[in-house]
Amino acid sequence: MKKHYEVRLSGAGGQGLGLAGRVFSEASIEADYNVCQTQSYGPEARGGTSRTDIIISRKEILYPNCRHLDILLAMNQESADKYADEVDEDGMILVDGTYVNQPPPGSRVYSFPLTARSLEEFNTPVAANIIAMGMLASLGRLFSIDVWVRAIEKTVPPRFLRMNLDAFEIGHREGREILNVEEGRVPMAYDRKQPVPEALKRNKR
């Protein structure tokens, strides 16, 4: 992993970007990074474009604003259009294909129907944000699964813990499968037929 990341989680108000940001920040702290998180509020907080910015660094963070994004999550078309140009050339973009019909160009742009998958698996759209965290974790090779599980356990209310751990597992698996295809690895290294990692079995009912 790099020593410094600038991350933006963006979409519409009500898509759980604040929670996703807290999970990402907590995972970064668990992995011994310094963290700075900022979140937009105001008239865009419902229905328009909202965002959570996270800077993580092995060094002291002297400037709290993102200038060159390493990772962008865009959960609606407006966010993809608005922020794609702020991503570095070697940065990564993940868009929710449920709502983003025109992903930005780039070699590390991934489109996955996050909200549709959440509806399919849990009969609610609210887990799309944590499915996204699982995909970012695997696509970006960010931290260990244990680190993410501890972050989710610390951040998510107990009654929603199982759903969010399952959502993270789904996202992580899908991200690994994308990487395996890109890297020409067959069979898949992490697919539905393989055992669930021990960390994700925790609290399984």
N, C-alpha and C positions, 0 to 999 in steps of 0.2 A: 504493500500500500504506500501511497504518497504521504508526505509529511504535512500537506496542506490541501484542504478541499473547500471549495465554495459551492454550496448546494442551494437550489431554489425549488420548492414544492409549490406549484401554482394550479389554480383551477377556480371553480365557483364557490361562493360561500355555501357552507353546509356539506362540503365534500370531505370534511375531516382532516383538513390540512394542518390544523393546530395540533391535533393528536398525533398525526404522522410526524410532525416536526419534533414533538416531545419525545417520541420513541426514537427517532434518529439521533437526537441530541443525547438522550440517555445512553444509547448504544455507544456513541462516541466517547462519552465519559467513562463507561465501563472499559473501553479499549484504551484508556489513558490519554485521550486527546483533550486539549483545551477547547472550549465550545463557546460560541456566541450565536444566539438565536434572536431574530427579530420577526415580527408578524404584522401584516397590514390589516387595518380595521377601517371603519368609516362607511361611506355610502356603497362601497363595493362589497361589503361583508356579506350581503345577501344577493346571490344571483349573478353579480358581476365577477370581475377577476379579482381574486385575493391571492395572497402569497405568504409563505413562510420561508425566510432565508436563514441558512445555517452556515457558519464558518467553523471548521474544525482544524486544529493545527497542533503540532508537537511543540511549537514555540508559543510565546505570549502573543495574543491577538491584539494588535495595536489599532486596527481600523475595523469598525463593526459592520461595514457595508460590503456586499458582494460587488466585485468589479469584473471578474473573469470567471464565469461559471464553469465548473467541472462537471456538474450533474444538474439536469433540469427534468423535473416531472411536470408535465402539462396535462391536466385532466379535463380541459376543454379547448375548443379551437382558438378562442380569443387568447388564452395563455400561450399556446404554441406559437401563434402569430406574433405576439407581443415580445416574447422573451428569447426566442430561438437565436436571434442575432447576438445575444450576450454570452453564448456558450463558446468556449475555446474550441479551436480546430480539432483537438483531440478529446474534447469533452463528449459526454453521453447524454442523450435525450430519450426519455421514455414518455410516450403519450398514451392516453386512454382512447383506444380505437373505437370505443362506444360513442364518443362525442367528437373525436378529432378525425375528420374525413380527409383532411389534407395535411399529413405530417410534413414538417420541414425537411429539406434535403440534408443529407449527411451520411457518412459511412457508419456512424454509431447512433443511428436513430432507430428506436424500437417502438413498434405499435402493438399494443395488446388490449383486448376489450376488458379492461379492469372492472368496470361497473357491471357489464353484462355477466361476467364470470361470478361476481359477488351475488348477483340476483340468482344465477343458476345454482350456486352452491348453498346459499344461506337464505334465499328468498327475501333479501334486502340488499340495497346498494351500499350500506354503511361500511362493509368490510373492504371495499375497493382500495381504500387508502393503505391498508396493511398488506393487501396483495401486492400493491405497488412497492412497499418497503421490502418485501421478500424478493421481488424481481430486481430492485436496485442492489440489494445485498449480494445476489449471485452474479448479476451482469457486471457490477462494479468490483466484485471480489472484495466486498467491504466487511471486515470483521468475521468472527466465527459465529456459527449458529447459536452457541451457548451465550455469547454476548447479546445477540438480538433477543433471545428468549428472556434473559434477565431484564432487559430493557422493557419488553412488553409486560412482563410480570409486575414491574415497578410502576408502570404508567397506566395500564388499562384496569378499570374496575373489575373486581373478581367475577361478577356475573357475566361479563363479556369476554373473560380471559380465554375460554376454550375456543370461541369463534375466532378470536384474533390470532391465536396460535395456529389454528387450522388455516386461516387466511394467509399468514406468513409462509406456512409450509407450501401452500399452493403456489404462491408467487415465486418462492425460492426454486421450486421444482421447475416451473415454467422457464425461469431465467436460465437455469442450468441446461435445460434442453435446447434453448436457443444457442447457448455457447457451444454445446456439443456439436450441433449442426454446423455452426460457423467454423469450428476447428476440425471438422471432418471425423469426429469420433463416433464410431459405431461398434457396439450398441450404445445407447444412451447411458451415461454414467450415473444418472439420478433420474429414475423414471417411476411411474406409478407402481411398478411391480417390486421395487426395492423397499426394504424396511424403512420405516420412518426413523430419522435420527433420534437418538436417545433424548436429547434436549427437548425435542418437540413432543415426546410422549408424556412429559410432565403434566400432571393434572388431567390427563386424558380420561374421559368418561366413556 
